[in-house]
């Protein structure tokens, strides 16, 4: 694997096949046209990237788009039956190609029942496409909906596939999709180099504010992957837009990402996966709430609301996980805290999560337990956990973040594709 430290040179190859914001401003009283995702632009304007070539496609259940007749259709079916495309292999990320496997479960290779194509798993025996997997492929496409958070593994599947494409001199094409939690806010910390992993393979913040295509450009150039990269951008998406501004239908990217509200809190609440608190897996509000049977949720709710954190309020709730997949409190009533967004443009879920950890440690540190290696992998360092355990304040814990974020914002600026 190539170095994951930034380079200051190399030119990223991008094919910008449409003008950004081409839909223009909506007329008074009209609804803006839905965003067109990268696969739609590929089919309309950029088939030259795949015409006459044997195509591999990395995708899952989110690889869909709205056809001209209004139907929601899949990339797999569309590309397989397209007369100018020779789709020869599929590649699946975590959760499988249908997105139904629980988090962390190993995925086996298979055959697609509809097309007969081989499905190579990139979340099983290997996470990097092997030379054998790519031997019959001339170009590799990536089309999966990310959620804009470092811990989510889909962009790291993309990164490993880019590394393999560079290794084997195969062109790599990202069919871009929105960052569902918007492209303006950059929050949290940047991990230490000693804590790079498949929930943070390269140095990016907890919330990076980039689309998969933009992030691919940064990884390819600044971190030296060196693939022959093309990004087919969306038409009509603006950085300020969240997923519910796009006119696109929400397709759950994974079993416990049921809604945009869950994705909004995920950059913070995912940290609780490394503790003995539930994150609401096995409920319809996964990552919108955290809790445990022993939690003093009324006191913690009061403490948290008294902080006056912008853009969020806290409610004391009860929930009962059903087959949660993380072995936390299955079938047991849980006393929880639900996070409710009041102004998403002002809300920092990463700071809110640290504040929750600090308060729970202060009130019930004897009950709070840590899955230390997993927490540190998510946090990107051991410092966050040890400072919480030592009774540090939120301000002290997050103090280094501002400098890290400023450096990342400066780095990412040249790779942003949308206004």
ROKEFI-457786 format. One line per field, with one value per residue (C-alpha): residue in three letters; x, y, z. Coordinates in pm, 1 decimal, always signed. Each point is the difference from the previous one (the first is absolute). Layout:
res	ala	...
xx	X	...
yy	Y	...
zz	Z	...
***
This chain:
res	unk	unk	unk	unk	unk	unk	unk	unk	unk	unk	unk	unk	unk	unk	unk	unk	unk	unk	unk	unk	unk	unk	unk	unk	unk	unk	unk	unk	unk	unk	unk	unk	unk	unk	unk	unk	unk	unk	unk	unk	unk	unk	unk	unk	unk	unk	unk	unk	unk	unk	unk	unk	unk	unk	unk	unk	unk	unk	unk	unk	unk	unk	unk	unk	unk	unk	unk	unk	unk	unk	unk	unk	unk	unk	unk	unk	unk	unk	unk	unk	unk	unk	unk	unk	unk	unk	unk	unk	unk	unk	unk	unk	unk	unk	unk	unk	unk	unk	unk	unk	unk	unk	unk	unk	unk	unk	unk	unk	unk	unk	unk	unk	unk	unk	unk	unk	unk	unk	unk	unk	unk	unk	unk	unk	unk	unk	unk	unk	unk	unk	unk	unk	unk	unk	unk	unk	unk	unk	unk	unk	unk	unk	unk	unk	unk	unk	unk	unk	unk	unk	unk	unk	unk	unk	unk	unk	unk	unk	unk	unk	unk	unk	unk	unk	unk	unk	unk	unk	unk	unk	unk	unk	unk	unk	unk	unk	unk	unk	unk	unk	unk	unk	unk	unk	unk	unk	unk	unk	unk	unk	unk	unk	unk	unk	unk	unk	unk	unk	unk	unk	unk	unk	unk	unk	unk	unk	unk	unk	unk	unk	unk	unk	unk	unk	unk	unk	unk	unk	unk	unk	unk	unk	unk	unk	unk	unk	unk	unk	unk	unk	unk	unk	unk	unk	unk	unk	unk	unk	unk	unk	unk	unk	unk	unk	unk	unk	unk	unk	unk	unk	unk	unk	unk	unk	unk	unk	unk	unk	unk	unk	unk	unk	unk	unk	unk	unk	unk	unk	unk	unk	unk	unk	unk	unk	unk	unk	unk	unk	unk	unk	unk	unk	unk	unk	unk	unk	unk	unk	unk	unk	unk	unk	unk	unk	unk	unk	unk	unk	unk	unk	unk	unk	unk	unk	unk	unk	unk	unk	unk	unk	unk	unk	unk	unk	unk	unk	unk	unk	unk	unk	unk	unk	unk	unk	unk	unk	unk	unk	unk	unk	unk	unk	unk	unk	unk	unk	unk	unk	unk	unk	unk	unk	unk	unk	unk	unk	unk	unk	unk	unk	unk	unk	unk	unk	unk	unk	unk	unk	unk	unk	unk	unk	unk	unk	unk	unk	unk	unk	unk	unk	unk	unk	unk	unk	unk	unk	unk	unk	unk	unk	unk	unk	unk	unk	unk	unk	unk	unk	unk	unk	unk	unk	unk	unk	unk	unk	unk	unk	unk	unk	unk	unk	unk	unk	unk	unk	unk	unk	unk	unk	unk	unk	unk	unk	unk	unk	unk	unk	unk
xx	+0.0	+126.8	+76.5	-302.7	+176.9	-95.2	+202.1	+27.9	+16.7	-160.0	-290.9	-341.0	-166.9	-367.5	-250.4	-264.9	-265.7	-258.6	+1.4	-69.6	-333.8	-125.3	-360.2	+29.1	-216.2	-355.2	-273.8	-222.6	-263.7	+163.2	+187.8	+363.1	+75.2	+134.3	+373.9	+129.0	+254.0	+319.3	-135.4	-269.3	+263.6	+213.4	-287.1	-91.7	+334.3	+298.3	-40.6	+340.3	+148.7	-139.0	-90.6	+182.3	+147.0	-62.1	-150.0	+14.9	-246.8	+39.1	-349.7	-281.7	-370.0	+67.0	+119.4	-335.3	-147.1	-333.7	-56.1	-175.7	-327.5	+21.4	+103.3	+286.4	+245.0	+330.6	+342.1	+52.1	-306.5	+44.3	+367.2	-37.7	-269.6	+151.1	+113.6	+319.4	+109.3	+160.6	-54.0	+196.3	+39.9	-145.4	+175.9	-174.8	+98.0	-89.3	-363.6	+5.1	-129.1	-359.1	+96.8	-165.3	+294.3	+68.8	+290.4	+338.4	-130.2	+232.2	-149.6	+62.1	+29.9	-308.0	-178.0	-263.3	-326.7	-139.0	+299.7	+217.8	+295.6	+261.4	-14.4	+344.6	-13.7	+216.1	-100.6	+96.6	+323.5	+143.1	-87.8	+226.7	-94.4	+250.2	+169.8	-213.3	-320.1	+112.4	+157.4	-300.3	-81.6	+97.2	-161.4	-127.8	-303.3	-102.7	-359.0	-102.1	-174.0	+233.6	-115.7	+287.4	+154.7	+346.8	-114.8	-224.0	+189.7	-128.4	+252.1	+279.6	-117.9	+28.2	+351.1	+121.6	-154.2	+182.4	+325.0	-64.1	-89.8	+326.2	+189.4	-150.2	-12.8	-379.9	-198.6	-222.1	-326.6	-205.8	-366.7	-63.7	-286.0	-79.6	+151.9	-336.5	+91.9	+111.5	+330.2	+80.6	+58.7	+333.6	+9.2	+171.8	+362.2	+248.8	+137.3	+361.3	+204.2	+37.4	-377.7	-71.5	-243.6	-296.1	-211.7	+252.5	+251.6	+135.1	+25.1	-341.9	-225.5	-294.2	-225.1	+178.3	-267.4	+93.0	-170.1	+154.7	+128.4	+162.3	+155.0	+129.2	+179.3	+160.0	+108.7	+132.9	+210.3	+80.7	+50.7	+172.1	-221.9	+74.9	-290.2	-121.9	-302.3	-308.3	-287.0	-338.6	-160.7	-361.8	-205.9	-177.3	+142.2	+126.8	+216.4	-263.6	-255.7	-79.8	-148.5	-357.5	+69.8	+98.7	-332.8	+162.8	-163.0	+178.4	+126.1	+139.7	+376.2	+19.4	-247.1	+51.1	+1.6	-377.9	-28.1	+176.7	-55.9	+209.1	+272.2	-4.0	+94.1	+227.5	+327.1	-32.7	-212.6	+202.2	+269.3	-229.8	+51.3	+327.2	-176.4	-257.4	-280.1	-241.0	-16.2	-358.5	+83.6	-305.0	-236.6	-138.2	+216.6	+347.9	+272.6	-261.2	+12.6	+240.7	-73.3	+35.7	-229.6	+206.1	+18.9	-128.3	-161.7	-203.9	+303.5	+210.2	-278.3	-10.3	+378.1	+19.8	-279.3	+158.5	+314.0	-194.0	+180.7	-109.5	-240.6	-97.2	-211.8	-10.4	-294.0	-17.2	-153.2	-34.4	+56.6	+39.0	+246.7	-119.6	+276.8	+233.7	+299.7	+245.7	-96.6	-111.4	-316.1	-198.5	-359.7	+83.6	-161.1	+265.2	+0.9	+122.1	+76.5	-137.6	+172.5	-237.2	+126.5	-140.5	+235.8	+211.6	+209.2	+121.4	+16.9	+329.8	-76.3	+364.7	+14.7	-341.1	+124.8	+310.0	-221.0	-218.3	+302.7	+140.9	-328.4	-60.9	+356.8	-49.5	-331.7	+35.1	+361.7	-25.6	-257.1	+150.0	+219.8	+217.9	+79.5	+329.9	+155.3	-323.4	-67.9	+353.6	-30.3	-317.6	+136.3	+323.2	+215.4	+21.0	-4.3	-375.4	-82.0	+273.3	-88.2	-366.0	+103.6	+224.4	-287.3	+112.5	-241.0	-156.7	+198.7	+329.7	-76.4	-103.3	+261.3	+236.2	-279.9	-8.6	+351.6	-54.4	-320.1	+155.3	+279.1	-244.3	-228.4	+297.5	+101.1	-346.9	-75.9	+169.4	-198.5	-350.9	-209.8	-324.3	-90.7
yy	+0.0	+347.2	+261.9	+162.1	+326.5	+292.7	+83.3	+354.7	-90.4	-223.7	+92.8	-153.1	-101.6	+94.6	-9.3	+262.3	-95.1	+260.1	+352.2	+15.0	+142.1	-40.5	-5.5	+363.8	+170.3	-121.1	+230.4	+159.5	-243.1	-302.0	-294.4	-36.0	-290.0	-306.8	-39.1	-232.2	-243.0	-105.5	-315.9	+203.1	+236.4	-295.5	-149.2	+330.7	+165.6	-216.9	-349.9	+42.2	-87.3	-353.8	-62.9	-298.3	-92.9	-280.3	+166.4	-89.5	+173.9	+56.5	+65.3	-100.9	+73.0	+376.6	-18.4	+106.4	+297.2	+128.7	-82.9	+233.5	-186.3	+54.0	-352.6	-57.6	-223.3	-156.3	+61.8	-373.1	-65.0	+314.9	-48.7	-375.1	+49.5	+311.6	-71.6	+206.2	-142.0	-337.9	-48.3	-311.1	+3.5	+146.2	+86.8	+31.2	+204.7	-47.6	-111.4	-175.6	+99.3	+16.2	+183.4	-246.0	-157.2	+127.0	+232.3	-169.8	-331.2	-166.5	-10.4	-294.1	+16.6	-102.9	+5.3	+261.0	-186.2	+255.8	+36.4	-301.8	+230.0	-88.6	+207.6	+44.8	+85.6	+288.9	-62.3	-361.1	-185.7	+319.6	+368.2	+79.1	-128.0	-268.2	-18.1	-305.4	+196.7	+272.5	-220.4	+20.8	+367.3	+304.9	+268.0	-2.0	+208.1	+103.5	+102.2	-19.5	+258.2	+113.6	+196.9	+243.9	-149.3	-146.7	-316.5	-113.2	-263.0	+52.3	+270.4	-218.8	-280.4	+262.3	+93.0	-360.3	-54.5	+309.9	-141.4	-326.1	+185.9	+194.4	-323.8	-163.4	+313.1	-11.2	+325.7	+74.9	+195.2	+141.9	+61.9	+274.3	+40.7	+265.7	+25.5	-46.8	+210.5	+290.5	+107.0	+304.4	-118.0	-162.9	-121.8	-222.1	-104.2	-133.7	-335.3	-80.2	-191.7	-279.3	-49.5	-36.0	-285.0	-101.9	+255.4	+267.5	-120.8	+345.2	+325.1	+166.9	+147.5	-176.5	+211.1	+92.7	+187.4	-160.8	-221.2	-335.5	+146.0	+295.2	-221.9	-233.0	+292.4	+99.8	-354.4	-62.3	+314.5	+126.0	-349.2	-143.8	-286.7	+95.7	-168.7	+105.4	+169.2	+142.7	+148.1	+30.0	+279.7	+58.1	+261.1	+254.0	-73.5	+286.5	-32.4	+155.7	-267.7	-287.4	-319.4	+113.2	+304.0	-211.2	-152.6	-344.5	-290.4	-116.9	-356.7	-122.8	-39.9	-267.2	-177.4	+243.7	+320.0	+31.1	+374.0	+327.5	+81.8	-302.6	+107.2	+349.4	-129.5	-282.5	+202.8	+22.3	-285.2	-263.4	+49.0	-172.9	-323.8	-15.6	+5.9	-208.9	+236.0	-88.4	+226.7	-104.8	-287.0	-222.2	+297.7	+235.2	+283.7	-147.1	+257.7	+257.0	-126.9	-157.4	-178.8	-285.9	-154.6	+168.4	+348.4	+292.5	+148.1	+266.1	+155.8	-22.6	+152.8	+297.6	+37.4	-13.0	+247.5	+236.6	+12.1	+177.0	-176.9	+161.3	-180.6	-290.8	-89.1	-314.8	-211.4	-282.7	-305.3	-373.9	-250.8	-374.8	-128.8	-299.4	-214.0	+301.0	-170.6	+150.2	-229.3	+295.8	-41.1	-214.6	-2.4	+207.2	+335.8	+268.9	+342.4	+230.7	+348.2	+99.9	+275.3	+221.2	+242.8	+351.5	+179.7	-232.3	+283.6	+83.3	-351.1	-178.3	-365.2	-76.2	+255.3	-112.1	-358.5	+105.2	+202.7	-306.0	-218.3	+256.3	+29.4	-375.2	-50.2	+268.7	-136.2	-372.4	-72.2	-316.2	-137.1	+130.7	-263.3	+34.6	-231.8	+182.5	-119.7	+48.5	+341.2	+116.2	-127.7	+203.7	+305.9	-24.3	+21.8	-112.5	+356.8	+58.5	-301.1	+54.2	+367.6	-84.7	-260.7	+257.0	+245.7	+254.8	+263.0	+2.6	+313.2	-164.4	-316.5	+181.0	+277.6	-160.2	-48.7	+357.1	-15.2	-344.0	+113.0	+320.2	-199.6	-247.6	+273.3	+157.3	-336.0	-96.7	+334.9	-84.9	-325.7	+142.4	-42.8	+175.7	+360.5
zz	+0.0	-79.5	+261.0	+157.8	+74.8	-226.3	-307.7	-124.1	-366.4	-267.4	-218.3	+55.4	-324.8	+0.1	-280.5	+68.4	-246.1	+92.2	+133.9	+372.2	+104.8	-355.0	+110.1	+104.1	+260.8	+39.1	-120.9	+259.8	+117.1	-166.4	+146.1	-103.4	-231.2	+180.4	+6.6	-269.8	+142.2	-173.3	-160.2	-176.4	-134.9	-108.2	-198.7	-160.3	-66.9	+85.5	-136.1	-159.9	+337.4	-24.6	-363.7	-143.2	+336.7	+245.4	+306.1	+369.3	+232.1	+375.4	+131.0	+231.6	+45.1	-7.6	-360.8	-143.9	-183.9	-125.3	-367.6	-242.6	+57.2	+376.4	+94.1	+243.1	-184.4	+99.0	-148.7	-26.5	-214.9	-208.0	-77.3	-55.8	-263.5	-160.8	-358.6	+38.0	+336.3	+65.4	+372.9	+95.8	+381.2	+319.3	+326.5	+335.9	+309.0	+366.8	+45.9	-338.9	-338.0	+128.9	+320.3	+236.8	+186.9	+351.4	+60.4	+13.9	-138.7	-249.3	-350.1	-230.4	-375.1	-194.2	-334.6	-77.3	-53.9	-246.0	-232.1	+71.8	+61.7	+260.6	+320.0	+151.4	+368.9	+121.4	+360.7	+50.2	-67.1	-148.5	-1.5	-293.5	-346.3	-96.3	-339.9	-71.2	+66.2	-240.0	-267.4	-235.0	+68.3	-204.3	+217.1	+359.5	+103.4	+352.1	+77.6	+367.1	+218.3	+276.3	+305.9	+44.7	+314.9	+47.3	+177.1	-285.8	-198.6	-354.1	-93.1	+136.2	-227.2	-274.2	+112.8	+2.7	-343.7	-126.9	+138.5	-185.8	-318.5	+23.0	+60.8	-309.8	-220.3	-28.0	-35.4	+300.7	-33.8	+287.3	-78.7	+250.4	+248.2	+263.2	+341.2	+172.8	+303.9	-216.5	-143.7	+211.8	+358.6	+90.8	+360.2	+253.5	+11.0	-252.2	+111.4	+88.6	-256.3	+257.0	+0.6	-371.2	-62.1	-214.0	+189.9	-95.7	-256.1	-86.4	+195.9	-6.7	+270.9	+159.0	-224.0	-321.4	-196.7	-333.7	-255.5	-86.2	-325.5	+172.4	+264.0	-272.6	-159.6	+329.5	+85.3	-346.7	-15.3	+349.9	+145.7	-303.4	-115.9	-358.4	-180.1	-345.0	+153.6	-167.6	+198.0	-167.1	+203.0	+84.6	-173.9	+216.9	+345.6	+216.0	+309.8	+223.3	-88.9	+231.5	-134.8	+57.3	-221.0	-299.9	-107.8	+23.2	+182.6	+315.7	-28.9	+332.1	-63.5	+271.7	+229.1	+287.9	-203.4	-45.1	-57.6	-58.2	+368.7	+95.2	-243.4	+151.7	+346.5	-114.9	-9.2	+379.2	+127.8	-184.9	+266.0	+249.5	-195.2	+195.2	+337.5	+185.2	-103.2	-277.3	-304.6	-69.2	-233.8	-27.0	+17.7	-262.6	+137.1	-18.8	+70.4	+103.2	+357.4	+244.5	+324.8	+245.6	+263.3	+273.8	-154.0	+210.1	-307.2	+176.7	+166.2	-314.4	-210.3	+235.5	-3.2	-376.7	-63.2	+251.9	-215.3	-273.7	-282.1	-327.2	-229.5	+225.1	+301.4	+209.8	+117.3	+252.4	-168.9	+37.4	-278.3	-32.5	-260.8	-199.8	-152.9	-0.7	-158.3	+250.5	+291.1	+211.9	+207.1	-241.5	+123.4	+309.7	+81.2	-35.3	+163.0	-268.1	-122.5	-338.3	-196.5	-196.9	-261.4	+30.3	-241.8	-205.9	-144.5	+352.9	+145.2	+65.8	+79.7	+76.6	+280.7	+128.5	+24.3	+193.4	+236.4	+59.6	+70.2	+242.8	+188.4	+19.3	+122.7	+265.9	+124.8	-57.4	-75.2	+208.6	-247.2	-324.0	-163.0	-306.3	-287.8	-3.8	-324.7	-193.3	+152.4	-74.7	-356.7	-48.1	+179.3	-196.3	+311.7	+363.2	+128.6	-17.1	+216.5	+256.5	+39.1	+58.6	+255.8	+170.6	+38.2	-260.2	-125.8	-343.7	-85.7	+95.0	-193.5	-317.9	+14.9	-257.8	-249.6	-131.5	-138.8	-151.5	-168.5	-133.4	-164.3	-148.7	-133.5	-174.6	-147.2	-118.2	-165.3	-329.7	-30.8	+44.6	-315.3	+91.9	+79.6
***
